[in-house]
Amino acid sequence: MTSIELDGITVGQRDSERLRDVSVEVASGAVLAVLGSSGSGKTTLLRAVAGLDRVERGTVRFDGRDVTHDEPRDRHVAVVFQHPVLFPKRSVRRNIAFPLEIDRQPADEILQRVGAEARALHIEALLRRRPTTLSSGEAQAVQIARALVKQPAVLLLDEPFAHVDAHQTMQFRREVTLIQRGFGVTTIMAANESDDAMTMADRVAVLEAGRLVQVAAPLDVYETPRTVDAALLTGAADVFEVTVEGAVEGSWLAGAGMRIRAWAPALVAHHGRRLQMVVRPEWWQLDPSGRIDAVVVRVERLGPHVVLSCLVDGRPMTAKLDRPGAVVAGDRVRLRLDRSVLIDPRDGFRIDLTP
């Protein structure tokens, strides 16, 4: 198992920097999910770790050893690309076997290891086929098997489920996680779906325009996102503009159709200012004495929960409730907000409200 440390790495020069001063550590055998919008630098980060993109400043270390200028072939890294890259004239079996053939492994060893990876990903039936006959999901499974067959020290996944249907995605998450944990291979995954990060990763890193804005456990990013993007990338959220109003005691958060009591002493410094308020759907509760008046537009059952799509002063918002009662579309309901996260638009970061 291999630990990874990125120490202030910058990729690109001056106005074309794709990563800027990024520092993050991945513990040996752990999974780091990298989230960010298109162009945020997710793929560039993976390519820097693999040695495919030049690092202008900073250091990449594996197990404390500087590999910043090592060739990709010397890093013992396997990469799974977003779009499967397979050899069309080779069978699936020989595509998976390719890294072992390059290393001149014995034929019986190749046969055993290819078979083991195919069984792990449930693609034994594909071994005789050519890549041109595979679905996108099947092709991606073959690419994952080829990456893992060499038992790499580091596995890099670049949005591996982006072109796989929902059913296969759930299956791949389970199987890749089982294999990754079984081998203990240190993994960095660029993810385009919050569910990939929340279900597979030990920690989540959020990139915005090439800068690292938050690194934490998935639940910590979900509960206390540092930026609006961090909130939206890790799950459903609504963002409201509110003004902080002073009161004899505490403060009020006032916005369109809402006026919410807030008691954090730190808000005194923000009286009279407009902030962004991030709210997760499950932070709402039905309450006859609640201060938010909402009109229910749609009611949807989601497992044990009920999701209400509502309008507050004409603005859409979502509430996810455990005990909604007999609410139907068209009802007018009162809502209470149990918690929120406040973002300062001046720098785009969360306001610390701890005493």
Number of C-alpha atoms within 10 A of each C-alpha: 15 19 20 23 20 21 16 16 22 25 24 16 13 9 6 8 16 20 26 21 16 20 17 16 15 19 17 18 21 22 25 28 28 27 29 26 17 11 13 19 26 28 23 21 28 21 19 20 26 26 21 13 16 17 22 15 17 16 20 27 17 20 14 11 12 12 18 22 11 12 11 17 10 10 17 13 21 24 23 23 19 18 16 19 14 19 15 12 11 16 18 30 23 20 23 29 24 20 18 20 14 8 9 10 13 10 11 9 11 22 15 10 19 27 19 15 22 23 13 15 19 14 18 16 10 18 18 12 13 19 23 13 11 14 12 18 19 20 23 25 25 28 23 25 29 27 25 27 21 20 17 21 21 26 24 26 22 23 22 27 25 17 16 18 11 11 8 15 18 15 12 21 16 15 15 18 17 14 16 20 15 10 15 20 22 24 30 26 28 28 26 22 16 18 16 21 25 19 13 21 21 19 23 30 25 28 24 20 17 22 19 21 18 18 21 16 17 22 14 13 23 22 15 17 27 24 26 22 17 24 23 19 23 25 15 14 21 17 18 18 16 20 20 23 20 17 13 5 10 15 21 20 20 18 17 14 14 18 17 17 16 17 13 13 13 15 21 15 10 16 16 11 13 19 23 22 22 23 24 23 20 18 16 20 19 18 13 12 10 17 16 21 19 23 19 22 17 16 18 13 11 10 8 8 14 18 19 23 19 24 18 16 14 11 11 14 20 23 24 21 20 13 12 16 9 6 15 14 14 13 13 15 16 15 19 17 20 11 15 16 21 27 23 18 16 8 8 16 17 20 17 14 12 7 6
